[in-house]
């Protein structure tokens, strides 16, 4: 397929939670293959929530097949929505016939997906399905779909992201059950929306948990808490197990959103589960886990990229992939408490209280709307990351300490964050646009760990001799942000480590902050002083700059922040 002219892509994601997690590496690779494209994710509501914080997705459209998109009329309605977006390419990770049909009805000129489920004629670019004998993991199955588009290399492990607010919400729920922030938590996921055939016996789960709690408390003296997860309708199952557990236990079955489930799983120090979607969520967060496999194929759907302990009882009829066992459920009843506990023991050295974290002291009176309407423009090299001259690849890109936490304070207070950066290395031929996008993808990923998303990222690709209107100190990038994001420049701040950043701020009428984290901060300050262009504030680093912005924007006393 020719990739020239592909500007707008819609990605049809899988329908099931676990499949969506396993598809995440391929979703990220779409950004690598099409660094300049606008990527829209089309998924069902639960999956939209799962990937809500994904840094490689520009927009998410919800396919509500039980509501406004139900039936044939609903399919036409969805196709009309897609048509209005004028997508150039549809990438179909979901294998169903309807996925190809809807993209066909939407008039998307290129339709790319596996040639399965009788949909070959609806695809412009059908990809041959790997043979069953290949025994490819589902992560690799999705990853390999992109090889005809230029995808290469081994598939990385899936990743997921939660925000600090979501983690705090779960911390509060656990606290209500008497489980403190320093207490290790064992998560138990005994159900399965797929069907009863996947479920190990609840009494056995309870016995394993009780033995693990006793062992952990004997080793470390830690006060262990237990969280039981599950879908709606699994509340009685969760309660039946909780009634047998001899420690503080909170039953969250049917009581969490997808986002809350993710934050809860991430909080666990050990996760016991059947082969389910939450198992893959735990793997994505690198939570030590023990998974019981029965009717499903452990070779294709086991936790990927994590040291998980798998327990199964080999029987001649497994894997059958049936939702309900027609005989005696032997693949699950044959798994003993001893087998699962022996697997748990492998992880017990990891089951220690979470590290104590001293939270940043809250700014008195600062709320989620205190900085509403404020936009902070950020230089990149020397301000957000270590300036090595020309950053040519993600391997060379290192975010400065404390940057994520500092930006999180601005974001949580309602400010918008926009990066504006000169990247003449493109014009000089030092790196490619794909390299630059990969670097910026890493930046977004690192910031996402602190719950930070960027509202805009603009770069000037030109050589200094091109005399463009976007290379700082020219104001082209900020003018573009002003037009696209409706920025109020009277409430804007520019943070950077160079003379160009301060000059830019003066041009657009924004407050200017010079940070001394770049290699020539002192030289820049001296130059600005000689030219009588002093910045509004000089900060040792980004955290101090944020302190000043908060004080300035909210008109708070800032006696300790004077230059």
NORTA-V539722 format. One record per residue. RES is the residue in one letter. PSI is psi as a letter, one per 40 degrees, with the letter a starting at -180 (999 if undefined). OMEGA is omega as a letter, one per 20 degrees, with the letter a starting at -180 (999 if undefined). NEAR is the number of other ideal C-beta (glycine too) atoms within 12 Angstrom. Layout:
res=RES psi=PSI omega=OMEGA near=NEAR
res=RES psi=PSI omega=OMEGA near=NEAR
This chain:
res=X psi=h omega=r near=27
res=X psi=h omega=a near=14
res=X psi=e omega=r near=26
res=X psi=h omega=r near=12
res=X psi=e omega=r near=15
res=X psi=h omega=a near=29
res=X psi=d omega=a near=22
res=X psi=h omega=a near=28
res=X psi=h omega=r near=43
res=X psi=h omega=r near=49
res=X psi=h omega=r near=51
res=X psi=h omega=a near=48
res=X psi=i omega=r near=44
res=X psi=i omega=a near=38
res=X psi=d omega=a near=29
res=X psi=i omega=a near=30
res=X psi=d omega=a near=40
res=X psi=d omega=r near=42
res=X psi=d omega=r near=34
res=X psi=d omega=r near=42
res=X psi=d omega=a near=45
res=X psi=d omega=r near=42
res=X psi=e omega=a near=47
res=X psi=d omega=r near=47
res=X psi=d omega=r near=38
res=X psi=d omega=r near=43
res=X psi=d omega=r near=47
res=X psi=d omega=a near=39
res=X psi=d omega=r near=38
res=X psi=d omega=r near=43
res=X psi=d omega=r near=34
res=X psi=d omega=a near=35
res=X psi=d omega=a near=36
res=X psi=g omega=a near=38
res=X psi=d omega=a near=31
res=X psi=e omega=a near=25
res=X psi=i omega=r near=31
res=X psi=h omega=a near=24
res=X psi=h omega=r near=40
res=X psi=h omega=r near=39
res=X psi=h omega=r near=40
res=X psi=h omega=a near=43
res=X psi=i omega=r near=40
res=X psi=i omega=a near=32
res=X psi=d omega=a near=27
res=X psi=d omega=r near=34
res=X psi=d omega=r near=40
res=X psi=d omega=r near=28
res=X psi=d omega=a near=28
res=X psi=d omega=a near=45
res=X psi=f omega=a near=43
res=X psi=d omega=a near=29
res=X psi=e omega=a near=32
res=X psi=h omega=a near=39
res=X psi=e omega=a near=31
res=X psi=e omega=a near=39
res=X psi=h omega=r near=34
res=X psi=d omega=a near=27
res=X psi=i omega=r near=25
res=X psi=h omega=r near=28
res=X psi=h omega=a near=33
res=X psi=h omega=r near=25
res=X psi=h omega=a near=38
res=X psi=g omega=a near=22
res=X psi=e omega=r near=27
res=X psi=e omega=a near=14
res=X psi=b omega=a near=15
res=X psi=e omega=r near=19
res=X psi=e omega=r near=27
res=X psi=i omega=r near=16
res=X psi=a omega=a near=15
res=X psi=d omega=r near=15
res=X psi=d omega=r near=15
res=X psi=d omega=r near=21
res=X psi=d omega=r near=28
res=X psi=d omega=r near=20
res=X psi=d omega=r near=24
res=X psi=d omega=r near=34
res=X psi=d omega=r near=31
res=X psi=d omega=r near=18
res=X psi=d omega=r near=26
res=X psi=d omega=a near=36
res=X psi=d omega=a near=22
res=X psi=d omega=r near=17
res=X psi=e omega=r near=27
res=X psi=f omega=r near=19
res=X psi=i omega=r near=35
res=X psi=d omega=a near=32
res=X psi=h omega=r near=40
res=X psi=h omega=r near=46
res=X psi=h omega=a near=48
res=X psi=g omega=r near=46
res=X psi=d omega=r near=43
res=X psi=h omega=a near=38
res=X psi=e omega=a near=30
res=X psi=i omega=r near=28
res=X psi=d omega=a near=23
res=X psi=d omega=r near=30
res=X psi=d omega=r near=41
res=X psi=d omega=a near=36
res=X psi=d omega=a near=29
res=X psi=d omega=r near=38
res=X psi=d omega=r near=41
res=X psi=d omega=r near=28
res=X psi=d omega=r near=25
res=X psi=e omega=r near=36
res=X psi=f omega=r near=21
res=X psi=h omega=a near=38
res=X psi=d omega=r near=25
res=X psi=h omega=a near=32
res=X psi=h omega=a near=36
res=X psi=h omega=r near=41
res=X psi=i omega=r near=45
res=X psi=i omega=r near=34
res=X psi=g omega=a near=25
res=X psi=i omega=r near=25
res=X psi=f omega=r near=21
res=X psi=f omega=a near=16
res=X psi=e omega=a near=31
res=X psi=d omega=a near=20
res=X psi=e omega=r near=14
res=X psi=e omega=a near=28
res=X psi=h omega=r near=35
res=X psi=d omega=a near=27
res=X psi=g omega=r near=30
res=X psi=i omega=a near=25
res=X psi=h omega=a near=29
res=X psi=h omega=r near=17
res=X psi=h omega=r near=20
res=X psi=i omega=r near=22
res=X psi=i omega=a near=9
res=X psi=d omega=a near=13
res=X psi=e omega=a near=8
res=X psi=d omega=r near=15
res=X psi=f omega=r near=17
res=X psi=h omega=r near=23
res=X psi=i omega=a near=29
res=X psi=d omega=r near=38
res=X psi=d omega=a near=40
res=X psi=d omega=r near=32
res=X psi=d omega=r near=34
res=X psi=d omega=a near=43
res=X psi=d omega=a near=35
res=X psi=d omega=r near=29
res=X psi=d omega=a near=41
res=X psi=e omega=a near=38
res=X psi=d omega=r near=23
res=X psi=e omega=r near=24
res=X psi=e omega=a near=29
res=X psi=e omega=r near=18
res=X psi=i omega=a near=30
res=X psi=i omega=r near=14
res=X psi=i omega=r near=15
res=X psi=i omega=r near=15
res=X psi=h omega=r near=29
res=X psi=i omega=r near=24
res=X psi=i omega=r near=26
res=X psi=i omega=r near=41
res=X psi=i omega=r near=38
res=X psi=i omega=a near=45
res=X psi=h omega=r near=36
res=X psi=i omega=a near=36
res=X psi=i omega=r near=28
res=X psi=d omega=r near=29
res=X psi=d omega=r near=21
res=X psi=d omega=r near=29
res=X psi=d omega=r near=30
res=X psi=d omega=r near=23
res=X psi=d omega=r near=24
res=X psi=d omega=r near=37
res=X psi=d omega=r near=31
res=X psi=d omega=r near=20
res=X psi=d omega=r near=27
res=X psi=d omega=r near=35
res=X psi=d omega=r near=20
res=X psi=d omega=r near=17
res=X psi=e omega=r near=27
res=X psi=e omega=a near=17
res=X psi=h omega=a near=34
res=X psi=i omega=a near=22
res=X psi=d omega=r near=23
res=X psi=e omega=a near=23
res=X psi=h omega=r near=34
res=X psi=i omega=a near=41
res=X psi=h omega=r near=50
res=X psi=h omega=r near=53
res=X psi=i omega=r near=51
res=X psi=h omega=r near=55
res=X psi=g omega=a near=51
res=X psi=e omega=a near=47
res=X psi=a omega=r near=39
res=X psi=h omega=r near=36
res=X psi=e omega=r near=28
res=X psi=d omega=a near=27
res=X psi=i omega=a near=23
res=X psi=d omega=a near=25
res=X psi=d omega=a near=33
res=X psi=e omega=a near=41
res=X psi=h omega=r near=39
res=X psi=i omega=a near=43
res=X psi=h omega=a near=26
res=X psi=d omega=r near=33
res=X psi=d omega=r near=20
res=X psi=d omega=r near=31
res=X psi=d omega=a near=44
res=X psi=d omega=a near=33
res=X psi=d omega=r near=26
res=X psi=d omega=a near=42
res=X psi=d omega=r near=42
res=X psi=d omega=r near=30
res=X psi=d omega=r near=29
res=X psi=d omega=r near=43
res=X psi=d omega=r near=37
res=X psi=d omega=a near=22
res=X psi=d omega=a near=26
res=X psi=d omega=a near=33
res=X psi=d omega=r near=25
res=X psi=d omega=a near=14
res=X psi=d omega=a near=19
res=X psi=e omega=a near=21
res=X psi=e omega=a near=14
res=X psi=i omega=r near=28
res=X psi=h omega=a near=23
res=X psi=h omega=r near=40
res=X psi=i omega=a near=43
res=X psi=h omega=r near=46
res=X psi=h omega=r near=51
res=X psi=h omega=a near=47
res=X psi=i omega=r near=51
res=X psi=i omega=a near=38
res=X psi=i omega=r near=31
res=X psi=h omega=a near=20
res=X psi=e omega=a near=15
res=X psi=e omega=r near=31
res=X psi=d omega=r near=22
res=X psi=d omega=r near=19
res=X psi=d omega=r near=34
res=X psi=d omega=a near=35
res=X psi=d omega=r near=24
res=X psi=d omega=r near=25
res=X psi=d omega=a near=39
res=X psi=d omega=a near=32
res=X psi=e omega=a near=18
res=X psi=e omega=a near=26
res=X psi=h omega=a near=35
res=X psi=f omega=r near=19
res=X psi=i omega=a near=31
res=X psi=h omega=a near=27
res=X psi=h omega=r near=34
res=X psi=h omega=r near=36
res=X psi=h omega=a near=32
res=X psi=e omega=a near=41
res=X psi=h omega=r near=33
res=X psi=e omega=a near=22
res=X psi=e omega=a near=25
res=X psi=i omega=r near=35
res=X psi=i omega=r near=24
res=X psi=d omega=a near=32
res=X psi=d omega=r near=30
res=X psi=d omega=r near=32
res=X psi=d omega=r near=44
res=X psi=d omega=a near=40
res=X psi=d omega=r near=39
res=X psi=d omega=r near=45
res=X psi=d omega=r near=46
res=X psi=d omega=a near=34
res=X psi=d omega=a near=43
res=X psi=i omega=r near=44
res=X psi=e omega=r near=39
res=X psi=i omega=a near=45
res=X psi=h omega=r near=50
res=X psi=h omega=a near=51
res=X psi=i omega=r near=48
res=X psi=a omega=r near=50
res=X psi=g omega=a near=47
res=X psi=i omega=r near=44
res=X psi=d omega=r near=41
res=X psi=d omega=r near=49
res=X psi=d omega=a near=47
res=X psi=d omega=r near=46
res=X psi=d omega=r near=46
res=X psi=d omega=r near=49
res=X psi=d omega=a near=40
res=X psi=d omega=r near=39
res=X psi=e omega=r near=35
res=X psi=f omega=r near=24
res=X psi=h omega=r near=40
res=X psi=h omega=a near=35
res=X psi=i omega=r near=44
res=X psi=h omega=a near=47
res=X psi=h omega=r near=46
res=X psi=h omega=a near=47
res=X psi=h omega=r near=41
res=X psi=c omega=a near=43
res=X psi=e omega=a near=35
res=X psi=i omega=a near=33
res=X psi=h omega=a near=24
res=X psi=d omega=a near=31
res=X psi=d omega=a near=23
res=X psi=d omega=a near=26
res=X psi=e omega=r near=37
res=X psi=i omega=r near=34
res=X psi=h omega=a near=39
res=X psi=h omega=r near=41
res=X psi=f omega=a near=26
res=X psi=i omega=a near=30
res=X psi=g omega=a near=21
res=X psi=i omega=r near=34
res=X psi=h omega=r near=34
res=X psi=h omega=r near=32
res=X psi=h omega=r near=37
res=X psi=i omega=r near=32
res=X psi=h omega=a near=25
res=X psi=h omega=r near=17
res=X psi=i omega=a near=21
res=X psi=d omega=a near=11
res=X psi=e omega=a near=21
res=X psi=i omega=j near=28
res=X psi=h omega=r near=26
res=X psi=d omega=r near=23
res=X psi=f omega=r near=22
res=X psi=i omega=r near=21
res=X psi=d omega=r near=17
res=X psi=h omega=a near=17
res=X psi=h omega=a near=24
res=X psi=e omega=a near=14
res=X psi=b omega=a near=17
res=X psi=e omega=r near=13
res=X psi=f omega=a near=26
res=X psi=d omega=a near=21
res=X psi=d omega=r near=34
res=X psi=d omega=r near=39
res=X psi=d omega=r near=21
res=X psi=e omega=r near=26
res=X psi=h omega=a near=35
res=X psi=i omega=r near=20
res=X psi=d omega=a near=26
res=X psi=d omega=a near=15
res=X psi=d omega=a near=25
res=X psi=d omega=r near=40
res=X psi=d omega=r near=30
res=X psi=d omega=r near=20
res=X psi=d omega=r near=32
res=X psi=d omega=a near=41
res=X psi=d omega=r near=24
res=X psi=d omega=a near=22
res=X psi=e omega=a near=33
res=X psi=d omega=r near=31
res=X psi=d omega=a near=16
res=X psi=e omega=a near=28
res=X psi=g omega=r near=37
res=X psi=i omega=r near=23
res=X psi=i omega=r near=25
res=X psi=i omega=a near=25
res=X psi=h omega=r near=10
res=X psi=h omega=a near=11
res=X psi=h omega=r near=14
res=X psi=h omega=a near=8
res=X psi=i omega=r near=14
res=X psi=h omega=a near=20
res=X psi=h omega=a near=11
res=X psi=i omega=r near=14
res=X psi=h omega=a near=24
res=X psi=h omega=r near=12
res=X psi=e omega=a near=14
res=X psi=h omega=a near=26
res=X psi=i omega=a near=15
res=X psi=e omega=r near=15
res=X psi=e omega=a near=15
res=X psi=d omega=a near=27
res=X psi=f omega=r near=34
res=X psi=h omega=a near=20
res=X psi=e omega=r near=22
res=X psi=h omega=r near=32
res=X psi=h omega=r near=40
res=X psi=h omega=r near=48
res=X psi=h omega=a near=50
res=X psi=h omega=r near=53
res=X psi=i omega=a near=49
res=X psi=c omega=a near=46
res=X psi=h omega=a near=40
res=X psi=e omega=r near=37
res=X psi=d omega=r near=44
res=X psi=d omega=a near=45
res=X psi=i omega=r near=32
res=X psi=h omega=r near=21
res=X psi=h omega=a near=29
res=X psi=e omega=a near=19
res=X psi=c omega=r near=17
res=X psi=h omega=r near=23
res=X psi=h omega=a near=32
res=X psi=e omega=a near=23
res=X psi=i omega=r near=22
res=X psi=d omega=r near=24
res=X psi=d omega=a near=13
res=X psi=e omega=a near=22
res=X psi=h omega=a near=29
res=X psi=h omega=r near=22
res=X psi=h omega=a near=35
res=X psi=i omega=r near=33
res=X psi=h omega=r near=17
res=X psi=e omega=a near=24
res=X psi=d omega=a near=36
res=X psi=d omega=a near=33
res=X psi=d omega=r near=29
res=X psi=d omega=r near=40
res=X psi=d omega=r near=42
res=X psi=d omega=r near=31
res=X psi=d omega=r near=37
res=X psi=d omega=a near=45
res=X psi=d omega=a near=34
res=X psi=d omega=r near=31
res=X psi=e omega=r near=31
res=X psi=e omega=r near=24
res=X psi=i omega=r near=39
res=X psi=i omega=a near=32
res=X psi=h omega=a near=45
res=X psi=h omega=r near=38
res=X psi=h omega=r near=41
res=X psi=h omega=a near=49
res=X psi=h omega=r near=42
res=X psi=h omega=r near=38
res=X psi=g omega=a near=37
res=X psi=e omega=r near=27
res=X psi=d omega=r near=30
res=X psi=d omega=a near=29
res=X psi=d omega=r near=25
res=X psi=e omega=r near=19
res=X psi=e omega=a near=14
res=X psi=d omega=r near=21
res=X psi=i omega=a near=29
res=X psi=i omega=r near=21
res=X psi=d omega=r near=23
res=X psi=d omega=r near=24
res=X psi=d omega=a near=27
res=X psi=d omega=r near=35
res=X psi=d omega=r near=33
res=X psi=d omega=r near=28
res=X psi=d omega=a near=39
res=X psi=d omega=r near=37
res=X psi=d omega=r near=34
res=X psi=d omega=r near=31
res=X psi=d omega=a near=39
res=X psi=d omega=a near=37
res=X psi=d omega=a near=30
res=X psi=d omega=r near=31
res=X psi=d omega=r near=37
res=X psi=d omega=r near=32
res=X psi=d omega=r near=28
res=X psi=e omega=r near=32
res=X psi=f omega=a near=29
res=X psi=h omega=r near=38
res=X psi=i omega=r near=33
res=X psi=h omega=r near=35
res=X psi=e omega=r near=28
res=X psi=i omega=r near=29
res=X psi=h omega=a near=34
res=X psi=h omega=r near=34
res=X psi=i omega=r near=37
res=X psi=h omega=a near=35
res=X psi=e omega=a near=29
res=X psi=i omega=r near=23
res=X psi=i omega=r near=18
res=X psi=d omega=a near=20
res=X psi=e omega=a near=10
res=X psi=e omega=r near=18
res=X psi=f omega=r near=13
res=X psi=i omega=r near=22
res=X psi=e omega=a near=17
res=X psi=e omega=a near=28
res=X psi=h omega=r near=29
res=X psi=h omega=j near=41
res=X psi=e omega=r near=30
res=X psi=i omega=a near=24
res=X psi=e omega=a near=33
res=X psi=d omega=a near=27
res=X psi=d omega=r near=41
res=X psi=d omega=r near=41
res=X psi=d omega=r near=22
res=X psi=d omega=r near=24
res=X psi=d omega=r near=35
res=X psi=d omega=a near=27
res=X psi=d omega=a near=15
res=X psi=d omega=a near=17
res=X psi=e omega=a near=25
res=X psi=f omega=a near=17
res=X psi=h omega=r near=34
res=X psi=h omega=a near=21
res=X psi=e omega=r near=28
res=X psi=e omega=r near=15
res=X psi=f omega=a near=26
res=X psi=i omega=r near=40
res=X psi=i omega=r near=49
res=X psi=h omega=r near=44
res=X psi=h omega=r near=51
res=X psi=i omega=a near=46
res=X psi=e omega=a near=43
res=X psi=i omega=r near=38
res=X psi=d omega=a near=32
res=X psi=d omega=a near=36
res=X psi=d omega=a near=47
res=X psi=d omega=r near=39
res=X psi=d omega=r near=29
res=X psi=d omega=r near=43
res=X psi=d omega=r near=38
res=X psi=d omega=a near=27
res=X psi=d omega=a near=25
res=X psi=e omega=r near=33
res=X psi=f omega=r near=20
res=X psi=i omega=r near=38
res=X psi=i omega=a near=31
res=X psi=h omega=r near=42
res=X psi=h omega=r near=46
res=X psi=h omega=r near=48
res=X psi=i omega=a near=45
res=X psi=f omega=a near=29
res=X psi=e omega=r near=39
res=X psi=i omega=a near=34
res=X psi=e omega=a near=18
res=X psi=f omega=a near=24
res=X psi=d omega=a near=30
res=X psi=d omega=r near=20
res=X psi=d omega=r near=18
res=X psi=d omega=a near=34
res=X psi=d omega=r near=30
res=X psi=d omega=a near=17
res=X psi=d omega=a near=21
res=X psi=d omega=r near=31
res=X psi=d omega=r near=18
res=X psi=d omega=a near=12
res=X psi=e omega=r near=15
res=X psi=f omega=r near=10
res=X psi=f omega=a near=24
res=X psi=h omega=r near=23
res=X psi=i omega=r near=37
res=X psi=d omega=r near=30
res=X psi=i omega=r near=32
res=X psi=h omega=a near=30
res=X psi=i omega=r near=34
res=X psi=d omega=a near=26
res=X psi=a omega=a near=28
res=X psi=d omega=a near=43
res=X psi=d omega=r near=29
res=X psi=d omega=r near=28
res=X psi=d omega=r near=45
res=X psi=d omega=r near=44
res=X psi=d omega=a near=32
res=X psi=d omega=r near=37
res=X psi=d omega=r near=45
res=X psi=d omega=r near=36
res=X psi=d omega=a near=31
res=X psi=d omega=a near=29
res=X psi=d omega=a near=34
res=X psi=e omega=r near=27
res=X psi=f omega=r near=12
res=X psi=i omega=r near=21
res=X psi=h omega=a near=15
res=X psi=f omega=a near=21
res=X psi=d omega=a near=9
res=X psi=e omega=a near=11
res=X psi=e omega=a near=23
res=X psi=i omega=r near=15
res=X psi=999 omega=999 near=20
